[in-house]
Amino acid sequence: MKEAMLKTREIYYRERKKLRFHFSSYTKLQKPNWMLQSKDDRFESTYRDQKVLIREGRIAVACIVQANSLLFEQGKDNCPAVMLFSEDTFFEEQPEKLKSIASKLFRIKGVSCGDEEIQMFADILADEKVTLFNYEIPDKLTYGKKVFFTTFMVHREHLPNGYIDFDYFPALICPEKTEASIILPAKYWASEIEW
């Protein structure tokens, strides 16, 4: 995974220096129809701040905690999900540790766990309509490393096969400038390495 992340960063950071990159329709995100029709503005920052992410975002290793079930099969709808991400190279060397944190959180979904810090995540995952952006997971779950929990929109056009069929992925983040984050468009992933 470490090699995949290094190559992905190299590809993306090189490509975004090119003038034609900034005029590419591939990287431009459009709000899904269901958001427009329902006037759902929970992910407004994704569309408002997408240029910040594309131009200044850093690549972090990430994995899904929970996603709309439609995203696990072929389809057209772009939908919300929850991910964990970290910039700590510990998780690039041992990505299964990030996945184990995500699994622990998913297992407590909707359960009373007796720990106030952790209970918030159980409640948010159970509600599925609540958004929480870039919230740090307590150290007791993260091997003492910085790991963040965030809700985000999954855009199928940026996935390798149009749906979630991978364990890990590179995410674009820039938490000092926006709460939004996105999956790095698959065109820039290190393709020769399995994610």
C-alpha positions in Angstrom: 0.0 0.0 0.0 2.8 2.4 0.8 4.2 2.0 -2.8 0.7 2.6 -4.2 0.2 5.8 -2.2 3.7 7.1 -3.3 3.0 6.4 -6.9 -0.5 7.9 -6.7 0.8 11.1 -5.1 3.4 11.3 -7.8 0.9 10.9 -10.6 -1.7 13.3 -9.2 0.6 16.1 -8.1 2.4 16.0 -11.5 -0.9 16.1 -13.4 -2.5 18.9 -11.5 0.4 21.2 -12.5 -0.7 21.0 -16.1 -2.9 23.8 -17.5 -5.3 21.4 -19.2 -6.0 19.7 -15.9 -7.8 22.7 -14.5 -10.2 22.7 -17.5 -11.0 19.0 -17.4 -14.7 18.1 -17.0 -13.5 14.8 -15.4 -12.6 16.4 -12.1 -15.7 18.6 -11.9 -18.4 17.3 -9.5 -22.1 17.9 -10.2 -24.8 17.6 -7.5 -26.9 14.6 -7.9 -30.6 15.2 -8.9 -31.9 13.9 -5.6 -29.9 16.6 -3.8 -31.3 19.3 -6.1 -34.9 18.0 -5.8 -34.9 17.6 -2.1 -32.8 20.8 -1.4 -30.5 18.7 0.7 -27.5 20.9 1.5 -25.6 18.6 3.9 -22.8 18.2 1.4 -22.9 21.8 0.0 -19.2 22.3 0.9 -18.2 19.4 -1.4 -19.5 21.4 -4.4 -18.6 24.8 -3.2 -15.0 23.8 -2.2 -14.2 21.3 -4.9 -11.6 23.5 -6.5 -9.8 23.8 -3.2 -9.7 20.0 -2.9 -8.6 19.5 -6.5 -6.0 22.2 -6.6 -4.6 22.1 -3.0 -5.8 18.8 -1.5 -3.5 16.2 0.0 -3.8 12.5 -0.6 -4.6 10.4 2.5 -5.2 6.7 2.8 -8.9 6.0 3.5 -11.4 3.2 3.9 -15.2 3.1 4.0 -17.0 2.7 7.3 -20.5 2.8 5.9 -22.0 3.7 2.5 -25.4 3.8 0.9 -26.1 0.2 -0.2 -26.6 1.4 -3.8 -22.9 2.2 -4.0 -21.9 -1.5 -3.7 -23.4 -2.4 -7.1 -23.6 -0.9 -10.6 -25.9 2.1 -10.9 -26.2 5.8 -11.6 -26.8 7.5 -8.2 -24.1 9.2 -6.4 -24.7 8.8 -2.7 -23.3 9.6 0.8 -20.9 7.5 2.7 -18.7 7.6 5.8 -14.9 7.0 5.7 -11.9 7.0 7.9 -8.8 8.7 6.7 -5.3 9.2 7.9 -2.1 11.0 6.7 0.0 8.8 9.0 2.2 6.5 7.0 1.6 3.8 9.7 -1.7 3.1 7.9 0.0 3.0 4.5 2.3 0.3 5.8 -0.5 -1.5 7.6 -3.8 -0.6 6.0 -5.5 -3.5 7.6 -5.3 -1.5 10.9 -7.3 1.3 9.4 -9.9 -1.3 8.2 -10.0 -2.8 11.7 -10.9 0.6 13.2 -13.7 1.0 10.6 -15.0 -2.5 11.4 -15.1 -1.7 15.1 -17.0 1.4 14.5 -19.5 -0.3 12.1 -20.1 -3.1 14.7 -21.2 -0.6 17.3 -23.7 1.1 14.9 -26.9 1.8 16.9 -25.6 0.0 20.0 -25.2 1.4 23.5 -21.5 0.9 24.1 -21.1 2.6 27.5 -18.4 4.9 26.3 -19.4 8.5 25.7 -16.6 9.3 23.3 -17.4 6.3 21.2 -21.2 6.4 21.5 -21.4 9.5 19.3 -20.1 7.4 16.4 -22.5 4.6 17.1 -25.4 7.1 17.0 -24.3 8.9 13.9 -23.8 5.7 12.0 -27.3 4.5 13.1 -29.0 7.8 12.0 -27.4 7.8 8.5 -28.7 11.4 7.9 -26.4 13.1 10.3 -23.2 14.5 8.9 -20.0 14.8 10.8 -16.9 16.2 9.1 -13.2 15.5 9.9 -13.8 14.4 13.5 -10.8 12.8 15.2 -11.3 9.3 16.4 -10.2 8.8 20.1 -6.7 7.5 20.4 -7.8 4.3 22.3 -9.2 3.0 18.9 -6.4 4.3 16.6 -3.1 2.7 17.8 -2.2 6.2 19.1 -2.3 7.6 15.5 -4.4 10.4 14.1 -7.4 9.0 12.3 -10.4 11.1 11.2 -14.1 10.1 10.6 -15.9 12.1 8.0 -19.1 11.9 5.9 -18.7 12.6 2.2 -20.3 12.1 -1.3 -19.2 9.2 -3.5 -19.1 10.1 -7.2 -19.3 6.9 -9.3 -17.5 8.6 -12.2 -14.4 8.7 -10.0 -14.4 5.0 -9.0 -12.4 2.5 -11.0 -15.5 0.3 -11.8 -18.3 2.7 -11.0 -19.1 1.2 -7.6 -17.3 0.4 -4.3 -15.4 -2.9 -4.9 -12.2 -2.0 -3.1 -11.1 -1.9 0.6 -8.8 1.2 0.5 -8.6 4.3 -1.6 -6.8 7.6 -1.8 -8.9 10.5 -0.6 -8.4 14.2 -1.3 -8.5 16.2 1.9 -7.7 19.8 2.9 -9.2 20.1 6.4 -7.6 23.5 7.1 -9.6 25.0 4.2 -12.7 22.9 3.9 -14.7 20.3 5.7 -15.3 18.5 2.4 -13.3 15.5 1.2 -13.6 13.3 -1.9 -12.3 10.1 -3.3 -9.4 10.9 -5.6 -10.6 10.4 -9.2 -9.5 6.8 -10.2 -7.7 8.1 -13.3 -4.9 9.2 -11.0 -4.6 6.0 -8.9 -1.5 3.9 -9.3 -3.2 1.4 -11.5 -0.7 -1.4 -11.4 -1.2 -1.9 -7.7 -4.4 -3.5 -6.2 -6.2 -1.2 -3.8 
